[in-house]
Amino acid sequence: MIETPALAVVAASGLPHRIVRFRPAPDLAEAARRRGISVDRVVKTMVVRRGENDFLIVLVPGDRVIDWPRLRRHLGVTRLSLADTGDALRVTGYARGLITPLGTAQRLPVVAERSILDYEEVSVAGGAPGIAVHLSGVDLIALAGAETAEVTKPA
């Protein structure tokens, strides 16, 4: 059985959760189906670059995308971009598509879309192919040490 830093963090937290193992999927809609949850409850973990060696994580519901002007205003910056694959791996310890805000290689600030708080159950990557963690939105935000803000828009 595969163990990841994310799974260790969740287990140590004592928070109610489920580990869901599923056959890796070619896209988000199929991944949601295989996890047994709707797309809007799949939380994407996006690594964003603010500047040289300055990264943060943004948690985005699966049916939404980052609203870049809102995120820039929230952070008080004029420029942001998605981290490239190499930087994302270096700062999180996870490959793209498997990134989770839990158990990252470097402690990064986390901004979560505020609506995640409303979900009784969300699904976030577990750090390895075919592994997801299901828990409440409130617990995910607490465990990730995230601040919440309205930083997304419909996809």
DRENSE-197432 format. One record per atom (N, C-alpha, C): residue number from 1; x, y, z negated; atom name. Coordinates in steps of 0.1 Angstrom, whole numbers. Each point is the difference from the previous one (the first is absolute). Layout:
<sites>
+-----+-------+-------+-------+----+
:   i :    px :    py :    pz : at :
+-----+-------+-------+-------+----+
: NUM :     X :     Y :     Z : CA :
...
+-----+-------+-------+-------+----+
</sites>
This chain:
<sites>
+-----+-------+-------+-------+----+
:   i :    px :    py :    pz : at :
+-----+-------+-------+-------+----+
:   1 :     8 :   -12 :     0 :  N :
:   1 :    -8 :    12 :     0 : CA :
:   1 :     9 :    12 :     0 :  C :
:   2 :    -3 :    10 :     9 :  N :
:   2 :     8 :    12 :     1 : CA :
:   2 :    -3 :    10 :   -11 :  C :
:   3 :    10 :     5 :    -6 :  N :
:   3 :    -2 :    11 :   -11 : CA :
:   3 :     7 :    12 :     6 :  C :
:   4 :    -6 :    11 :    -3 :  N :
:   4 :     6 :    13 :     4 : CA :
:   4 :     0 :    10 :   -12 :  C :
:   5 :     8 :    10 :     1 :  N :
:   5 :     0 :    10 :   -11 : CA :
:   5 :   -14 :     6 :    -3 :  C :
:   6 :    -8 :     1 :    10 :  N :
:   6 :   -14 :     5 :    -1 : CA :
:   6 :    -8 :    -9 :    -9 :  C :
:   7 :     1 :   -13 :     3 :  N :
:   7 :    -8 :   -10 :    -8 : CA :
:   7 :     5 :     0 :   -14 :  C :
:   8 :    13 :     1 :    -3 :  N :
:   8 :     5 :     1 :   -13 : CA :
:   8 :    -5 :    12 :    -8 :  C :
:   9 :    -1 :    11 :     7 :  N :
:   9 :    -5 :    13 :    -6 : CA :
:   9 :   -15 :    -2 :    -4 :  C :
:  10 :    -8 :    -6 :     9 :  N :
:  10 :   -14 :    -2 :    -3 : CA :
:  10 :    -2 :   -10 :   -11 :  C :
:  11 :     8 :   -11 :     0 :  N :
:  11 :    -2 :   -10 :   -11 : CA :
:  11 :     4 :     6 :   -13 :  C :
:  12 :    11 :     8 :    -1 :  N :
:  12 :     4 :     6 :   -12 : CA :
:  12 :   -10 :    11 :    -6 :  C :
:  13 :    -8 :     5 :     9 :  N :
:  13 :    -9 :    11 :    -4 : CA :
:  13 :   -11 :    -4 :    -9 :  C :
:  14 :    -4 :   -13 :     2 :  N :
:  14 :   -11 :    -5 :    -8 : CA :
:  14 :   -14 :     5 :     6 :  C :
:  15 :     0 :     7 :    11 :  N :
:  15 :   -12 :     5 :     5 : CA :
:  15 :    -7 :   -11 :     8 :  C :
:  16 :   -14 :     0 :     0 :  N :
:  16 :    -7 :   -10 :     8 : CA :
:  16 :     4 :     1 :    15 :  C :
:  17 :     2 :   -11 :     6 :  N :
:  17 :     4 :     1 :    14 : CA :
:  17 :    -1 :   -15 :     6 :  C :
:  18 :     0 :     0 :    13 :  N :
:  18 :     1 :   -13 :     7 : CA :
:  18 :    11 :     0 :    10 :  C :
:  19 :     7 :   -10 :     2 :  N :
:  19 :    10 :    -2 :    11 : CA :
:  19 :    -7 :    -7 :    11 :  C :
:  20 :    -1 :     6 :    11 :  N :
:  20 :    -6 :    -7 :    12 : CA :
:  20 :    10 :    -3 :    10 :  C :
:  21 :     0 :   -13 :     3 :  N :
:  21 :    10 :    -5 :    11 : CA :
:  21 :    -8 :    -3 :    12 :  C :
:  22 :     5 :     5 :    11 :  N :
:  22 :    -8 :    -1 :    13 : CA :
:  22 :    10 :    -2 :    11 :  C :
:  23 :    -5 :    -5 :    11 :  N :
:  23 :     9 :    -1 :    12 : CA :
:  23 :     2 :    14 :     6 :  C :
:  24 :    13 :     4 :     2 :  N :
:  24 :     2 :    13 :     5 : CA :
:  24 :    -8 :     3 :    13 :  C :
:  25 :    -4 :    13 :     1 :  N :
:  25 :    -9 :     3 :    11 : CA :
:  25 :     7 :    10 :    10 :  C :
:  26 :    -5 :     1 :    12 :  N :
:  26 :     6 :     9 :    10 : CA :
:  26 :    -4 :    15 :    -2 :  C :
:  27 :   -11 :     2 :    -7 :  N :
:  27 :    -4 :    14 :    -2 : CA :
:  27 :    -8 :     2 :   -14 :  C :
:  28 :    -2 :    12 :    -3 :  N :
:  28 :    -7 :     3 :   -13 : CA :
:  28 :   -14 :    -6 :    -2 :  C :
:  29 :    -8 :     1 :    11 :  N :
:  29 :   -13 :    -5 :    -1 : CA :
:  29 :     0 :   -15 :    -3 :  C :
:  30 :     9 :    -8 :     7 :  N :
:  30 :     1 :   -14 :    -2 : CA :
:  30 :     6 :    -3 :   -14 :  C :
:  31 :     9 :     8 :    -4 :  N :
:  31 :     6 :    -2 :   -13 : CA :
:  31 :   -11 :     2 :   -11 :  C :
:  32 :    -8 :    10 :     2 :  N :
:  32 :   -11 :     2 :   -10 : CA :
:  32 :    -9 :   -12 :     0 :  C :
:  33 :    -4 :    -5 :    11 :  N :
:  33 :    -9 :   -11 :     1 : CA :
:  33 :     7 :   -12 :    -7 :  C :
:  34 :    12 :    -3 :     3 :  N :
:  34 :     7 :   -11 :    -7 : CA :
:  34 :     2 :     1 :   -15 :  C :
:  35 :     0 :    13 :    -4 :  N :
:  35 :     1 :     3 :   -15 : CA :
:  35 :   -14 :    -1 :    -6 :  C :
:  36 :   -10 :     0 :     8 :  N :
:  36 :   -14 :     0 :    -6 : CA :
:  36 :    -4 :    13 :    -5 :  C :
:  37 :     4 :    11 :     7 :  N :
:  37 :    -3 :    13 :    -5 : CA :
:  37 :    -3 :     9 :    12 :  C :
:  38 :    -7 :    11 :    -2 :  N :
:  38 :    -3 :     9 :    12 : CA :
:  38 :    13 :     9 :     2 :  C :
:  39 :     1 :     5 :    13 :  N :
:  39 :    12 :     7 :     4 : CA :
:  39 :     2 :    13 :    -9 :  C :
:  40 :   -11 :     6 :    -4 :  N :
:  40 :     2 :    13 :    -8 : CA :
:  40 :     5 :    -3 :   -14 :  C :
:  41 :     0 :   -13 :    -4 :  N :
:  41 :     5 :    -4 :   -13 : CA :
:  41 :    15 :    -5 :     1 :  C :
:  42 :     5 :    -1 :    12 :  N :
:  42 :    14 :    -3 :     1 : CA :
:  42 :     8 :    13 :    -1 :  C :
:  43 :     9 :     1 :    -9 :  N :
:  43 :     8 :    12 :    -3 : CA :
:  43 :    13 :    -1 :     7 :  C :
:  44 :     2 :     8 :    10 :  N :
:  44 :    13 :     1 :     7 : CA :
:  44 :    10 :     8 :    -8 :  C :
:  45 :    12 :    -5 :     0 :  N :
:  45 :    11 :     7 :    -7 : CA :
:  45 :     9 :     7 :    10 :  C :
:  46 :     0 :    13 :     1 :  N :
:  46 :     8 :     7 :    10 : CA :
:  46 :    11 :     7 :    -7 :  C :
:  47 :    12 :    -2 :     6 :  N :
:  47 :    12 :     7 :    -5 : CA :
:  47 :     2 :    13 :     8 :  C :
:  48 :     1 :    11 :    -7 :  N :
:  48 :     0 :    13 :     6 : CA :
:  48 :    14 :     7 :    -4 :  C :
:  49 :     6 :     6 :    10 :  N :
:  49 :    13 :     7 :    -2 : CA :
:  49 :    -3 :    15 :    -1 :  C :
:  50 :     5 :     6 :   -11 :  N :
:  50 :    -1 :    14 :    -3 : CA :
:  50 :    12 :     7 :     5 :  C :
:  51 :    11 :    -6 :    -1 :  N :
:  51 :    13 :     6 :     3 : CA :
:  51 :    11 :   -11 :     0 :  C :
:  52 :    12 :     4 :     1 :  N :
:  52 :    11 :   -10 :     0 : CA :
:  52 :     0 :    -7 :   -14 :  C :
:  53 :    -1 :   -14 :     1 :  N :
:  53 :    -1 :    -8 :   -12 : CA :
:  53 :   -10 :     4 :   -10 :  C :
:  54 :   -12 :     5 :     5 :  N :
:  54 :   -11 :     5 :    -9 : CA :
:  54 :   -13 :    -7 :     6 :  C :
:  55 :    -4 :   -10 :    -7 :  N :
:  55 :   -12 :    -8 :     5 : CA :
:  55 :   -10 :    -1 :   -10 :  C :
:  56 :   -12 :    -3 :     4 :  N :
:  56 :   -12 :    -2 :    -9 : CA :
:  56 :    -9 :   -11 :     7 :  C :
:  57 :    -9 :    -5 :    -8 :  N :
:  57 :    -9 :   -10 :     5 : CA :
:  57 :   -14 :     7 :     0 :  C :
:  58 :    -8 :    -3 :    11 :  N :
:  58 :   -14 :     5 :     1 : CA :
:  58 :    -8 :   -12 :     1 :  C :
:  59 :   -10 :    -2 :    -8 :  N :
:  59 :   -10 :   -11 :     0 : CA :
:  59 :   -12 :     5 :     8 :  C :
:  60 :    -3 :    -8 :    10 :  N :
:  60 :   -11 :     4 :    10 : CA :
:  60 :   -10 :   -11 :     2 :  C :
:  61 :   -13 :     2 :    -2 :  N :
:  61 :    -9 :   -11 :     3 : CA :
:  61 :     1 :    -4 :    14 :  C :
:  62 :    -3 :   -12 :     3 :  N :
:  62 :     2 :    -6 :    13 : CA :
:  62 :    -8 :     6 :    12 :  C :
:  63 :   -11 :     7 :    -3 :  N :
:  63 :    -8 :     6 :    10 : CA :
:  63 :     3 :    15 :     2 :  C :
:  64 :    11 :     5 :    -7 :  N :
:  64 :     4 :    14 :     1 : CA :
:  64 :    15 :     1 :     4 :  C :
:  65 :     4 :    12 :     3 :  N :
:  65 :    14 :     3 :     3 : CA :
:  65 :     4 :    13 :    -8 :  C :
:  66 :    13 :     2 :    -1 :  N :
:  66 :     5 :    12 :    -7 : CA :
:  66 :    -5 :    12 :     8 :  C :
:  67 :    -5 :    10 :    -8 :  N :
:  67 :    -3 :    13 :     5 : CA :
:  67 :    12 :     8 :    -3 :  C :
:  68 :     9 :     2 :    10 :  N :
:  68 :    13 :     6 :    -2 : CA :
:  68 :    -1 :    14 :    -5 :  C :
:  69 :    -8 :     9 :     5 :  N :
:  69 :    -1 :    13 :    -6 : CA :
:  69 :    -4 :     0 :   -14 :  C :
:  70 :   -10 :    -8 :    -4 :  N :
:  70 :    -4 :    -1 :   -14 : CA :
:  70 :    11 :    -5 :    -9 :  C :
:  71 :     8 :   -11 :     5 :  N :
:  71 :    11 :    -5 :    -8 : CA :
:  71 :    11 :    10 :    -2 :  C :
:  72 :     3 :     7 :    11 :  N :
:  72 :    10 :    11 :    -1 : CA :
:  72 :    -4 :    11 :   -10 :  C :
:  73 :   -13 :     4 :     0 :  N :
:  73 :    -4 :    10 :    -9 : CA :
:  73 :     0 :    -5 :   -14 :  C :
:  74 :    -4 :   -13 :    -2 :  N :
:  74 :     0 :    -6 :   -14 : CA :
:  74 :    15 :     0 :    -5 :  C :
:  75 :     9 :    -3 :     8 :  N :
:  75 :    14 :    -2 :    -4 : CA :
:  75 :     8 :    14 :     0 :  C :
:  76 :    -6 :    10 :     6 :  N :
:  76 :     6 :    13 :     1 : CA :
:  76 :    12 :     0 :     9 :  C :
:  77 :    -1 :    -8 :    11 :  N :
:  77 :    11 :     0 :    10 : CA :
:  77 :    -5 :     3 :    14 :  C :
:  78 :     9 :     3 :     9 :  N :
:  78 :    -4 :     3 :    13 : CA :
:  78 :     3 :   -11 :    10 :  C :
:  79 :     8 :   -10 :    -4 :  N :
:  79 :     4 :   -11 :     9 : CA :
:  79 :    -1 :   -13 :    -7 :  C :
:  80 :    -5 :   -10 :     7 :  N :
:  80 :    -1 :   -14 :    -5 : CA :
:  80 :     0 :    -9 :    12 :  C :
:  81 :     5 :   -12 :    -2 :  N :
:  81 :    -1 :   -10 :    11 : CA :
:  81 :     0 :   -14 :    -6 :  C :
:  82 :    -5 :    -9 :     7 :  N :
:  82 :     1 :   -14 :    -4 : CA :
:  82 :    15 :    -4 :    -1 :  C :
:  83 :     3 :    -8 :   -10 :  N :
:  83 :    14 :    -5 :    -1 : CA :
:  83 :     2 :   -10 :    11 :  C :
:  84 :    13 :     0 :     5 :  N :
:  84 :     3 :   -11 :    10 : CA :
:  84 :     1 :   -13 :    -7 :  C :
:  85 :     0 :   -11 :     8 :  N :
:  85 :     0 :   -13 :    -5 : CA :
:  85 :    11 :    -3 :   -10 :  C :
:  86 :    12 :     5 :     4 :  N :
:  86 :    12 :    -3 :    -9 : CA :
:  86 :    -1 :     7 :   -13 :  C :
:  87 :    -4 :    13 :     0 :  N :
:  87 :    -2 :     8 :   -12 : CA :
:  87 :   -11 :    -6 :    -9 :  C :
:  88 :   -11 :    -4 :     6 :  N :
:  88 :   -11 :    -6 :    -7 : CA :
:  88 :     5 :   -13 :    -7 :  C :
:  89 :     7 :    -8 :     6 :  N :
:  89 :     6 :   -13 :    -6 : CA :
:  89 :    10 :     4 :   -11 :  C :
:  90 :     8 :     9 :     3 :  N :
:  90 :    10 :     4 :   -10 : CA :
:  90 :    -6 :     5 :   -13 :  C :
:  91 :   -10 :     9 :     1 :  N :
:  91 :    -5 :     6 :   -13 : CA :
:  91 :   -11 :    -9 :    -7 :  C :
:  92 :    -6 :    -8 :     8 :  N :
:  92 :   -10 :    -9 :    -6 : CA :
:  92 :     4 :   -14 :    -3 :  C :
:  93 :    10 :    -5 :     8 :  N :
:  93 :     3 :   -14 :    -1 : CA :
:  93 :    -9 :    -9 :     8 :  C :
:  94 :   -10 :     5 :     7 :  N :
:  94 :    -9 :    -7 :     7 : CA :
:  94 :     0 :     3 :    15 :  C :
:  95 :    -2 :    -9 :     9 :  N :
:  95 :    -1 :     2 :    14 : CA :
:  95 :   -13 :     6 :     3 :  C :
:  96 :     0 :     8 :    11 :  N :
:  96 :   -12 :     7 :     5 : CA :
:  96 :   -11 :   -11 :     2 :  C :
:  97 :   -12 :     3 :    -4 :  N :
:  97 :   -12 :    -9 :     1 : CA :
:  97 :    -1 :    -8 :   -13 :  C :
:  98 :    10 :     0 :    -9 :  N :
:  98 :     0 :    -7 :   -12 : CA :
:  98 :     2 :     9 :   -12 :  C :
:  99 :     1 :    13 :     3 :  N :
:  99 :     3 :    10 :   -10 : CA :
:  99 :   -12 :     2 :   -10 :  C :
: 100 :     4 :     1 :   -13 :  N :
: 100 :   -10 :     2 :   -11 : CA :
: 100 :     6 :    10 :    -9 :  C :
: 101 :    -8 :     7 :    -7 :  N :
: 101 :     5 :    10 :   -10 : CA :
: 101 :     6 :    -6 :   -13 :  C :
: 102 :    -2 :   -14 :    -1 :  N :
: 102 :     4 :    -7 :   -12 : CA :
: 102 :    13 :    -6 :     1 :  C :
: 103 :     9 :     2 :    -9 :  N :
: 103 :    13 :    -7 :    -1 : CA :
: 103 :     9 :     5 :    11 :  C :
: 104 :     0 :    13 :     4 :  N :
: 104 :     9 :     5 :    10 : CA :
: 104 :    14 :     1 :    -5 :  C :
: 105 :     9 :    -1 :    10 :  N :
: 105 :    15 :     0 :    -3 : CA :
: 105 :     4 :    13 :    -7 :  C :
: 106 :    -6 :    11 :     4 :  N :
: 106 :     2 :    13 :    -6 : CA :
: 106 :   -14 :     5 :    -5 :  C :
: 107 :     1 :     7 :   -11 :  N :
: 107 :   -13 :     6 :    -6 : CA :
: 107 :    -3 :    12 :     9 :  C :
: 108 :   -12 :    -1 :     6 :  N :
: 108 :    -4 :    11 :     9 : CA :
: 108 :   -13 :     7 :    -5 :  C :
: 109 :    -1 :    13 :     2 :  N :
: 109 :   -13 :     6 :    -3 : CA :
: 109 :   -11 :    -7 :     9 :  C :
: 110 :   -12 :    -1 :    -6 :  N :
: 110 :   -11 :    -6 :     8 : CA :
: 110 :   -12 :    10 :    -1 :  C :
: 111 :    -5 :     2 :    12 :  N :
: 111 :   -13 :     8 :     2 : CA :
: 111 :   -10 :    -9 :     5 :  C :
: 112 :   -12 :    -1 :    -6 :  N :
: 112 :   -10 :   -10 :     4 : CA :
: 112 :   -12 :     9 :     4 :  C :
: 113 :    -7 :    -4 :    11 :  N :
: 113 :   -12 :     6 :     4 : CA :
: 113 :   -10 :    -2 :   -12 :  C :
: 114 :    -6 :    11 :    -4 :  N :
: 114 :    -9 :     1 :   -12 : CA :
: 114 :   -11 :   -11 :     1 :  C :
: 115 :    -5 :    -3 :    12 :  N :
: 115 :   -12 :    -9 :     1 : CA :
: 115 :     4 :   -14 :    -5 :  C :
: 116 :    12 :    -4 :     0 :  N :
: 116 :     4 :   -13 :    -5 : CA :
: 116 :    -5 :    -2 :   -14 :  C :
: 117 :    -1 :    10 :    -8 :  N :
: 117 :    -5 :    -1 :   -14 : CA :
: 117 :   -14 :    -6 :     0 :  C :
: 118 :    -8 :     2 :    10 :  N :
: 118 :   -14 :    -4 :     1 : CA :
: 118 :    -1 :   -15 :     3 :  C :
: 119 :    10 :    -7 :     4 :  N :
: 119 :    -1 :   -14 :     4 : CA :
: 119 :     2 :   -10 :   -12 :  C :
: 120 :   -10 :    -8 :    -1 :  N :
: 120 :     1 :   -11 :   -11 : CA :
: 120 :    11 :   -10 :     3 :  C :
: 121 :     2 :    -2 :    13 :  N :
: 121 :    11 :    -9 :     4 : CA :
: 121 :     6 :     5 :    13 :  C :
: 122 :    14 :     1 :     0 :  N :
: 122 :     8 :     3 :    12 : CA :
: 122 :    10 :   -11 :     2 :  C :
: 123 :     6 :     0 :    11 :  N :
: 123 :    10 :   -10 :     4 : CA :
: 123 :    12 :     8 :     5 :  C :
: 124 :    11 :    -3 :    -7 :  N :
: 124 :    13 :     6 :     4 : CA :
: 124 :    10 :   -11 :     3 :  C :
: 125 :     9 :     3 :     9 :  N :
: 125 :    11 :   -10 :     4 : CA :
: 125 :     7 :    -5 :   -13 :  C :
: 126 :     4 :   -13 :     1 :  N :
: 126 :     7 :    -6 :   -12 : CA :
: 126 :    15 :     0 :     3 :  C :
: 127 :     5 :     5 :    11 :  N :
: 127 :    14 :     1 :     2 : CA :
: 127 :     6 :   -12 :     8 :  C :
: 128 :    -8 :    -9 :     5 :  N :
: 128 :     4 :   -11 :     8 : CA :
: 128 :   -11 :    -4 :    10 :  C :
: 129 :     3 :    -6 :    11 :  N :
: 129 :   -11 :    -3 :     9 : CA :
: 129 :   -11 :    -9 :    -6 :  C :
: 130 :   -12 :     3 :     2 :  N :
: 130 :   -11 :    -8 :    -4 : CA :
: 130 :    -3 :     1 :   -15 :  C :
: 131 :     5 :    10 :    -7 :  N :
: 131 :    -3 :     2 :   -14 : CA :
: 131 :    -6 :    14 :    -2 :  C :
: 132 :   -11 :     0 :    -7 :  N :
: 132 :    -6 :    13 :    -4 : CA :
: 132 :    -4 :     0 :   -15 :  C :
: 133 :    -1 :    11 :    -6 :  N :
: 133 :    -4 :     2 :   -13 : CA :
: 133 :   -14 :     7 :     0 :  C :
: 134 :   -10 :    -6 :    -6 :  N :
: 134 :   -13 :     6 :    -2 : CA :
: 134 :    -2 :     4 :   -14 :  C :
: 135 :    -4 :    13 :    -2 :  N :
: 135 :    -2 :     6 :   -13 : CA :
: 135 :    -9 :    12 :     2 :  C :
: 136 :    -4 :     6 :   -11 :  N :
: 136 :    -8 :    12 :     1 : CA :
: 136 :     8 :    12 :     6 :  C :
: 137 :    -7 :     9 :     6 :  N :
: 137 :     7 :    12 :     5 : CA :
: 137 :     6 :     8 :   -12 :  C :
: 138 :    -7 :     1 :   -11 :  N :
: 138 :     5 :     7 :   -12 : CA :
: 138 :    13 :    -7 :    -5 :  C :
: 139 :     0 :   -13 :     0 :  N :
: 139 :    12 :    -7 :    -5 : CA :
: 139 :    11 :     1 :    10 :  C :
: 140 :    -2 :    -1 :    13 :  N :
: 140 :    11 :     2 :     9 : CA :
: 140 :     6 :    14 :    -1 :  C :
: 141 :    -8 :    10 :    -2 :  N :
: 141 :     6 :    14 :    -1 : CA :
: 141 :     8 :     1 :   -13 :  C :
: 142 :    -5 :    -6 :   -11 :  N :
: 142 :     7 :     0 :   -12 : CA :
: 142 :    13 :    -7 :     1 :  C :
: 143 :     0 :   -12 :     5 :  N :
: 143 :    11 :    -9 :     1 : CA :
: 143 :    11 :     6 :     9 :  C :
: 144 :    -4 :     7 :    11 :  N :
: 144 :     9 :     7 :     9 : CA :
: 144 :     5 :    13 :    -5 :  C :
: 145 :    -6 :     5 :   -11 :  N :
: 145 :     4 :    13 :    -6 : CA :
: 145 :    -3 :    11 :    10 :  C :
: 146 :   -12 :    -2 :     7 :  N :
: 146 :    -3 :    10 :    11 : CA :
: 146 :    -8 :    12 :    -5 :  C :
: 147 :     2 :    11 :     6 :  N :
: 147 :    -9 :    11 :    -1 : CA :
: 147 :   -10 :    -1 :    11 :  C :
: 148 :   -12 :     5 :    -2 :  N :
: 148 :   -10 :    -1 :    10 : CA :
: 148 :    -3 :    14 :     6 :  C :
: 149 :    -3 :     0 :    13 :  N :
: 149 :    -4 :    12 :     8 : CA :
: 149 :    -7 :    -4 :    12 :  C :
: 150 :    -7 :     9 :     6 :  N :
: 150 :    -7 :    -2 :    13 : CA :
: 150 :    10 :     3 :    11 :  C :
: 151 :     6 :   -11 :     5 :  N :
: 151 :    11 :     2 :     9 : CA :
: 151 :    -2 :    -8 :    13 :  C :
: 152 :   -12 :    -5 :     2 :  N :
: 152 :    -2 :    -9 :    12 : CA :
: 152 :   -13 :     5 :     7 :  C :
: 153 :    -2 :    -6 :    12 :  N :
: 153 :   -12 :     3 :     8 : CA :
: 153 :    -4 :   -13 :     7 :  C :
: 154 :   -12 :    -1 :     5 :  N :
: 154 :    -4 :   -12 :     7 : CA :
: 154 :     9 :    -3 :    12 :  C :
: 155 :     2 :   -13 :     2 :  N :
: 155 :     9 :    -4 :    11 : CA :
: 155 :    -6 :     3 :    14 :  C :
+-----+-------+-------+-------+----+
</sites>
